[in-house]
Amino acid sequence: MKILLTGATGYIGKRLLPILVNQGHNIVCCVRDLDRFHTSKSIRQNITVIKLDLLDQNSLKLIPKDIDGAYYLVHSMSSSKDYLPLEEKSALNFKNALKNTSIKHLIYLSGIINDSRLSKHLTSRKNVEMILSEGSYNFTSLRAGIIIGSGSASFEIIRDLVEKLPVMIAPKWLKTKCQPIGISDVLLFLSKCLFNQKTFNRNFDIGGPDVLSYKNMLLDFARVRNFYRKIFIVPVMSPRISSYWLYFITSTSYKLAVSLVNSMKVEIICRNHHLNTILGIKPLTYKDALRSAFDKIQNNQIISSWKDSYISSDININISDFIKVPSFGCYKDEQQKKYKNHEDCLEKIWSIGGANGWYFGNWLWKIRGFIDKLVGGVGLRRGRTSKNSIFAGDTLDFWRVLYANKEEGRLLLFAEMKLPGDAWLEFKLESGKIIQTSTFRPLGVLGRFYWLSTLIFHKFIFKGMLKKLSN
């Protein structure tokens, strides 16, 4: 069967793709930025990639007419303050575009929305579901709550809180109950629903067997990790303060923190477990889902991470727009040094950032990350998805990977920190030398002042980093 997969570079889409291929389907992957799509060689022959923008009706003409099924895995709750009408327009455009195809079944991953008091985020999910359900195809909506898995936003936020705070003074919404579900079970539900007539034109809540308060989720996480933690609930913490609390303690962006806080005030508990019986699925417990996530992390098997999505940086760019580093009107700092061993140098470059740090002046990098957080930036807390693999589109602390070619020996990064301009950092191995180039395109007088005032620090840090990389 030919399956259309929207959100193919997203957290869920990346993980669902190989499952669908292994089931024997041919997949048409829809992406907004072709440079961000990458997958293993073993499944490429079963994949077609098209560039699609759901807000651009002309681009939707690229959808093949002969598709049999489709997944709608597109969400943008923190890409814009006005994301609700944008999501509705995207869903409407997509539904109308499918009229020209032979599609038989559309599956949508939504949120649990069986509460009369819905947050803006969950209201948007509900509205999208209603629009998609009116199409001329069989429709299935799977409504999930908190998804627990290596690299998921919920998992990483819980992890940040528990691992960084022995004692928490927390807002009252930590008493709200929810029903978390492991990512492996979400993928099972999504893949097993496809073309199953018992799921046609119905919506289902999917969740694990445990109903827990957010406080208990944090404490259970601590127990799995053998940490002792104390949590005190205070009733006076406003939503704004709660959002700042999440933003400064965890790796989430402020916009995402606001959306999460508003959603966490609403109970998200499954109505029933009918789908478990229909599909023969027995979901993991919350603790087992946590253990599975840490197994993936310890074995460096994180397929996707929410941090690689643009919602982690509050920007929305196409990599192709920045992959050619400008020269006109830019400041450049280029340094070169002969390396001792090509493979060692290459491995160091490909392992840079995250837990490994930046090899020199890490305390200065941390200060820069803290300052970035203070002014509303991403800081250093995003780290990296994999310990030794880098792909275009990945995050690397407060950088975004624009180009990564290990055989060519070139890595190009774009700064997502708050800056009065645009910045690039490039590493290139050429003729027995490592060439390290920092480029800054200033925005007005403030940008020029920023470069000149930090030049001495850049010279110190980049010279030291180059020495470490080349040895």
C-alpha positions in Angstrom: 0.0 0.0 0.0 1.1 3.6 -0.6 1.0 5.6 2.6 1.3 9.4 2.9 3.2 10.4 6.1 3.0 14.0 7.2 5.3 15.2 9.9 8.0 12.7 8.7 10.8 14.7 10.3 8.9 15.0 13.6 9.3 13.1 16.9 6.5 10.6 16.0 6.9 10.5 12.3 10.6 9.6 12.4 9.8 6.5 14.6 6.7 5.5 12.7 8.4 5.5 9.3 10.6 2.4 9.6 7.7 0.5 11.2 5.5 1.2 8.2 8.2 0.3 5.7 8.8 -3.0 7.6 5.1 -3.8 7.2 5.6 -3.7 3.4 4.2 -0.3 2.6 5.6 2.3 0.3 5.8 5.7 2.1 5.5 9.2 0.7 7.1 11.4 3.3 5.9 15.0 3.5 8.4 17.5 4.7 8.6 21.3 4.7 12.4 21.3 4.4 14.1 18.6 2.2 17.5 19.3 3.8 16.2 18.1 7.2 15.0 14.7 6.0 17.4 11.8 6.5 16.9 8.1 7.1 18.8 4.8 7.0 19.9 3.4 3.6 18.1 0.1 4.3 14.6 1.6 3.8 15.3 4.4 1.2 14.1 2.3 -1.7 10.6 2.2 -0.2 10.4 6.0 0.4 9.5 9.0 -1.7 10.0 12.5 -0.3 8.0 15.5 -1.3 8.2 19.1 -0.1 4.9 20.2 1.3 3.6 23.2 3.2 0.0 22.6 4.5 -0.6 26.4 4.5 0.3 26.5 0.8 -2.5 25.0 -1.3 -0.3 24.9 -4.4 2.3 22.6 -2.7 -0.5 20.2 -1.8 -0.9 19.4 -5.5 2.3 17.3 -5.1 0.4 14.7 -3.1 0.2 11.5 -5.3 -3.3 10.6 -6.5 -2.9 6.9 -5.8 -2.3 7.0 -2.0 -4.2 4.3 0.0 -3.8 5.7 3.5 -2.3 8.7 5.3 -1.2 9.9 8.8 -1.7 13.4 10.0 1.1 14.0 12.5 1.4 17.8 12.3 1.2 20.1 15.3 2.5 23.6 15.8 1.4 24.7 19.2 4.4 26.9 20.0 5.4 28.1 16.5 3.1 31.1 16.8 0.8 32.8 19.2 -1.9 32.4 16.6 -1.3 28.8 16.0 -5.0 27.8 16.5 -6.3 29.3 13.2 -3.1 28.2 11.4 -3.7 24.6 12.5 -7.3 24.8 11.4 -6.3 26.1 8.0 -3.7 23.4 7.6 -6.2 20.7 8.4 -8.8 22.2 6.0 -6.3 22.5 3.2 -5.1 18.9 3.7 -8.7 17.5 3.8 -9.6 19.3 0.6 -6.4 18.1 -1.1 -7.3 14.5 -0.3 -10.5 14.8 -2.4 -8.3 14.3 -5.4 -6.8 11.0 -4.2 -7.9 7.4 -3.8 -7.3 7.5 0.0 -9.2 5.0 2.0 -8.1 5.7 5.6 -6.7 8.7 7.5 -5.3 8.5 11.0 -4.8 11.5 13.2 -2.8 11.6 16.5 -4.7 14.0 18.7 -4.8 14.8 22.5 -7.2 13.5 25.1 -10.1 16.1 24.9 -12.9 14.6 27.0 -12.9 17.6 29.4 -15.3 20.5 29.2 -12.5 23.0 30.1 -9.9 22.6 27.4 -6.7 24.5 27.0 -5.9 26.4 23.8 -3.6 23.6 22.8 -6.3 20.9 23.3 -9.0 23.0 21.8 -6.8 23.3 18.6 -6.4 19.5 18.6 -10.2 19.1 18.9 -10.9 21.5 16.1 -8.4 19.8 13.8 -10.0 16.5 14.5 -13.5 17.8 13.6 -12.2 19.2 10.3 -10.4 16.0 9.3 -13.3 13.8 10.3 -15.5 15.5 7.6 -13.5 14.1 4.7 -14.6 11.6 2.1 -12.5 8.8 3.6 -12.5 6.6 6.7 -11.1 8.5 9.6 -9.6 7.4 12.9 -8.5 9.7 15.7 -6.1 8.4 18.4 -6.2 10.7 21.5 -3.0 10.5 23.6 -2.0 12.2 26.8 1.5 12.5 28.1 3.9 10.5 25.8 6.9 8.9 27.6 9.9 8.0 25.5 13.5 8.8 24.9 13.6 12.3 23.4 9.9 13.1 24.0 9.2 16.6 25.4 7.3 15.2 28.5 10.1 12.8 29.3 12.9 15.4 28.9 11.0 18.0 31.0 10.4 15.4 33.8 14.0 14.3 33.6 15.3 17.9 33.9 13.1 18.6 36.9 14.0 15.4 38.8 17.7 15.3 38.1 18.3 19.0 38.8 16.1 19.7 41.8 16.4 17.6 45.0 13.7 19.7 46.5 10.9 21.3 44.4 8.6 24.1 45.3 6.0 23.4 42.7 2.7 24.9 41.4 -0.7 23.4 42.3 -1.2 21.9 38.8 1.2 19.1 39.9 -1.9 17.7 41.6 -3.7 17.3 38.2 -4.1 13.7 37.1 -3.2 12.2 33.7 -2.6 8.9 32.1 0.8 8.6 30.5 1.6 6.2 27.6 4.9 4.9 26.3 6.1 5.9 22.9 6.4 2.2 21.8 2.7 1.7 22.5 1.7 4.9 20.6 3.6 3.5 17.6 1.8 0.2 18.0 -1.6 1.8 18.1 -0.8 4.0 15.1 0.5 1.1 12.9 -2.1 -1.5 13.9 -5.0 0.9 13.3 -4.1 1.3 9.6 -6.9 -0.2 7.4 -8.5 -1.9 10.4 -12.2 -1.6 9.7 -13.1 -1.8 13.4 -11.4 1.6 13.9 -13.0 3.3 10.9 -14.8 6.6 11.7 -14.2 6.4 15.4 -12.0 8.2 18.0 -10.2 6.4 20.8 -8.3 7.5 23.9 -5.0 5.7 24.3 -3.0 5.5 27.5 -1.1 3.3 29.8 -2.6 1.4 32.8 -1.5 4.1 35.4 -3.5 7.2 36.3 -1.1 9.5 38.1 -0.8 13.1 39.3 2.1 15.0 37.8 3.6 15.0 41.3 3.5 11.2 41.4 5.0 11.0 38.0 8.0 13.1 39.2 8.4 11.0 42.3 8.1 7.7 40.4 10.7 8.9 38.0 13.0 9.6 40.9 12.4 6.1 42.3 13.3 4.5 38.9 16.5 6.6 38.9 17.2 5.8 42.6 16.9 9.5 43.6 15.4 10.9 46.8 13.2 13.9 46.0 10.8 16.1 48.0 8.1 18.1 46.4 6.1 20.9 48.1 3.0 22.3 46.4 2.2 26.0 46.8 -1.2 27.4 45.7 0.1 30.9 44.9 2.2 30.2 41.8 0.5 31.9 38.8 0.5 30.4 35.3 3.1 33.0 34.2 5.4 32.2 37.1 4.8 28.5 36.5 5.8 28.9 32.8 9.0 30.7 33.8 9.7 28.0 36.4 9.5 25.3 33.6 11.5 27.5 31.2 14.5 28.2 33.5 14.7 24.7 35.0 14.1 22.6 31.9 15.2 22.7 28.2 11.8 23.8 27.0 11.2 27.1 25.2 9.0 29.7 26.9 6.2 29.4 24.3 6.1 25.6 24.8 6.2 26.1 28.6 3.1 28.3 28.4 1.2 25.8 26.3 2.2 23.0 28.6 1.2 24.8 31.8 -2.2 25.7 30.4 -2.7 22.0 29.3 -1.5 20.6 32.7 -4.4 22.3 34.5 -6.8 19.9 32.7 -7.1 16.2 33.6 -6.3 13.9 30.7 -7.6 10.5 31.5 -8.8 7.8 29.1 -12.6 7.2 28.8 -12.1 3.5 28.2 -9.7 1.0 26.8 -11.8 -0.5 23.9 -8.9 -0.1 21.4 -6.6 -2.2 23.5 -9.0 -5.2 23.0 -9.6 -4.5 19.3 -5.9 -4.4 18.5 -4.7 -6.8 21.2 -2.3 -4.3 22.8 -1.3 -4.3 26.5 0.4 -0.9 27.2 3.4 -0.6 29.4 3.2 0.8 32.9 4.6 4.2 33.5 7.7 2.9 35.2 8.3 0.3 32.5 8.0 3.1 29.9 10.7 5.1 31.8 13.0 2.1 32.0 12.6 1.5 28.2 13.4 5.1 27.6 16.6 4.9 29.6 17.6 1.7 27.9 17.5 3.6 24.6 19.5 6.5 26.0 22.2 4.2 27.5 22.5 2.4 24.2 22.6 5.6 22.2 19.5 4.6 20.2 17.5 7.8 20.3 15.8 7.9 16.9 14.2 11.3 17.3 13.9 14.1 19.9 11.5 17.0 20.4 14.5 19.2 20.8 15.3 18.8 17.1 11.9 20.4 16.2 11.8 24.1 15.7 9.4 24.5 18.6 12.5 24.1 20.9 14.0 27.3 19.5 11.0 29.6 18.8 12.2 30.0 15.2 10.9 28.7 12.0 13.4 28.6 9.2 14.3 26.5 6.2 17.8 25.1 6.5 18.4 25.7 2.8 18.0 29.5 3.4 21.1 29.6 5.6 23.3 26.8 4.3 25.3 29.2 2.1 27.3 31.3 4.5 27.2 35.0 3.4 30.4 37.1 3.1 29.1 40.6 2.3 28.7 42.8 5.3 29.9 40.0 7.7 32.6 39.7 10.3 34.7 36.6 10.1 37.2 34.8 12.4 39.0 32.0 10.6 41.6 29.9 12.3 43.6 27.0 10.9 45.8 24.3 12.4 47.4 21.1 11.3 45.8 18.0 13.0 47.7 15.0 14.2 45.3 12.4 13.1 42.4 12.7 10.6 40.1 10.2 12.2 40.6 11.4 15.8 40.0 15.0 14.7 36.8 14.0 12.8 35.5 12.1 15.8 36.0 15.0 18.1 34.1 17.3 15.8 31.3 14.9 15.4 31.1 14.5 19.2 31.1 18.2 20.1 28.5 19.8 22.4 26.1 18.2 24.8 27.7 16.2 27.6 31.1 16.4 25.9 31.1 20.2 26.0 33.1 22.3 23.6 36.5 21.1 24.6 37.8 24.5 25.8 36.4 27.2 28.1 33.2 25.2 28.9 32.5 27.5 31.8 32.4 30.5 29.4 30.0 28.5 27.2 27.8 27.9 30.2 27.8 31.6 31.1 26.8 32.4 27.6 24.0 29.8 27.8 22.8 31.3 31.1 22.7 34.8 29.6 20.8 33.5 26.6 18.2 32.0 28.9 17.8 35.3 30.8 17.0 37.1 27.6 14.5 34.4 26.4 16.8 32.2 24.3 17.3 28.4 24.3 20.5 28.3 26.4 22.7 25.2 26.4 20.2 22.7 27.9 19.0 21.1 24.7 22.3 19.2 24.3 22.3 16.8 21.4 20.2 13.8 20.3 22.9 11.3 19.7 26.4 11.0 21.2 28.3 10.5 18.0 25.9 11.1 15.1 24.9 14.4 13.6 22.4 15.1 10.9 21.1 18.3 9.2 18.3 19.7 11.3 19.6 18.4 14.6 20.1 20.7 17.6 23.5 21.1 19.2 23.1 23.1 22.4 22.2 26.6 21.1 23.1 25.8 17.6 21.2 24.2 14.7 23.0 21.8 12.3 22.8 23.1 8.8 25.1 20.7 7.1 26.9 17.5 8.3 29.0 15.4 5.9 31.5 13.1 7.7 33.1 11.8 4.5 33.6 15.4 3.3 34.8 16.4 6.8 32.5 19.4 7.1 30.1 20.5 9.8 28.1 23.8 9.6 26.2 25.2 12.5 23.7 28.1 12.7 23.2 30.0 16.0 19.8 29.9 17.6 20.8 31.9 20.7 19.5 35.5 21.0 21.8 37.7 18.9 21.6 41.1 17.2 22.3 39.3 13.9 23.0 35.9 12.4 25.9 33.6 13.3 27.5 30.5 11.7 30.2 28.2 13.0 31.9 25.9 10.5 34.5 23.1 10.9 36.2 21.7 7.8 39.0 19.2 7.4 41.1 20.0 4.3 44.7 19.3 3.2 45.8 18.0 6.6 44.4 21.0 8.4 41.3 21.8 10.4 39.7 25.1 9.4 37.4 26.7 11.9 35.4 29.7 10.8 33.1 31.9 12.8 30.9 34.2 10.7 28.6 36.9 12.1 26.2 39.0 10.0 25.3 42.0 12.3 21.9 43.6 12.5 22.5 47.4 12.7 24.8 49.2 15.1 23.9 47.0 18.0 25.1 43.9 16.0 28.5 45.6 15.2 29.0 46.6 18.8 28.2 43.0 19.9 30.8 41.5 17.6 33.5 44.0 18.6 32.8 43.7 22.4 33.0 39.9 22.3 35.9 39.6 19.8 38.5 39.0 22.5 36.5 36.2 24.0 35.9 34.6 20.6 39.6 34.7 19.8 40.4 33.1 23.2 37.7 30.4 23.1 38.0 29.4 19.4 41.8 29.3 19.5 41.7 27.0 22.5 39.0 24.8 21.0 40.9 24.5 17.7 44.0 23.3 19.7 42.0 20.6 21.5 40.4 19.4 18.3 43.6 19.2 16.4 45.6 17.3 19.0 
